[in-house]
Amino acid sequence: MPTIKDVARAAGVAPSTVSYVLSGSRKISDTTRRAVQDAIAELGYHPNAGARSLRSTRTNVVALALPLPSRGYLPVGGRFMYGLSEAAGALGYDVLLITARTGGSGLERVARSRLADAAVLMGVEMEDPRIPAMRALDLPVAVLGRPADEAAAPWADLDWEAAAALSVRTLHAAGHRRVHYLATVEADIRARRSYSVRGIDGARRAAAELGLPVPVHPSSGDPAELARRLDALLDADAPPTALAVQHPAALPGILRHLAARGVEVPRDLSLVAIGNFPEDLGGVDATRVELPVARMSTAVARLAVDAATASAEPPAGPEPAPHVLIPPELTPGGTVAAAP
């Protein structure tokens, strides 16, 4: 029995376009409509009337898909849950929270039952399987992150590459030549979370541009293990004089451990924090790139609602999906000084 994807393939359009032709819920050009209708006739496709009815019904709900791979992700996720709820509410939408430690079964249930008009994906991997899965189920998505295929779905994100590069350049400009990059936790790096991959890429790009070796080290969610890794760096023959840190939740522990060792920031070791919230710093006035939660939440909420309510035909060619890339802003603080 032919499926909606078979019809889409024969007509040379996206499955969502076939749905729009069947439901009449969006404006479709006459040429595209005829191509879809011809494919339906040729294949003998018979749409399910109940499913078609569900697709044309608006819920004014946006689903937020928040994976929970570790407890360390909760502080960031909580802030975005609040920010997205505020932004979606201003657009007349409620938010349905979906959490899962593995897989996307909850999101698939929402898509199949049409409990939401669109979904926002968090904790996005560079090659995130949820994007094509939701496309196949005809659920519009917007991505809080920057996937490898930037045309796969609308997305909004901080420019993590630029943020990491900015942190390395800032330390280099202060005269530091032994700069190390403390990346996100190993689980995020292995999963190829977009912020992890792009942060590391930015640090390495800046290092290459400056002709400066910048070793990259994964952080750890285990305070004792993180302390051991810091000790290994500080006890090396040529210890770093500066750290760029992309693990905001670890900053208070890092600062406490440095103080316990008698390492004074910034006299002995300069530090730039990347992607933090002000309260992450334990009252320290750090040089930092803060995470623009409100701007990111507003942008991705708008993209999700636009995807759910768009009246124009989706582009037929490989045009980039709408996106919002937020440039990093460096806030000067008291944790960077001239190299000793």
Secondary structure, 3 states (H helix, E strand, C coil): CCCHHHHHHHHCCCHHHHHHHHHCCCCCCHHHHHHHHHHHHHHCCCCCHHHHHHHCCCCCEEEEEEECCCHHHHHHHHHHHHHHHHHHHHCCCEEEEEEECCCCHHHHHHHHHCCCCEEEECCCECCCCHHHHHHHCCCCEEEECCCCCCCCCCEEEECHHHHHHHHHHHHHHCCCCCEEEEEEEHHHHHCCEHHHHHHHHHHHHHHHHHCCCCCEEEECCCHHHHHHHHHHHHCCCCCCCEEEECCHHHHHHHHHHHHHCCCCCCCCCEEEEEEECHHHHCCCCCEEEECCHHHHHHHHHHHHHHHHHCCCCCCCCCCCCCEEEECCCEECCCCCCCCC
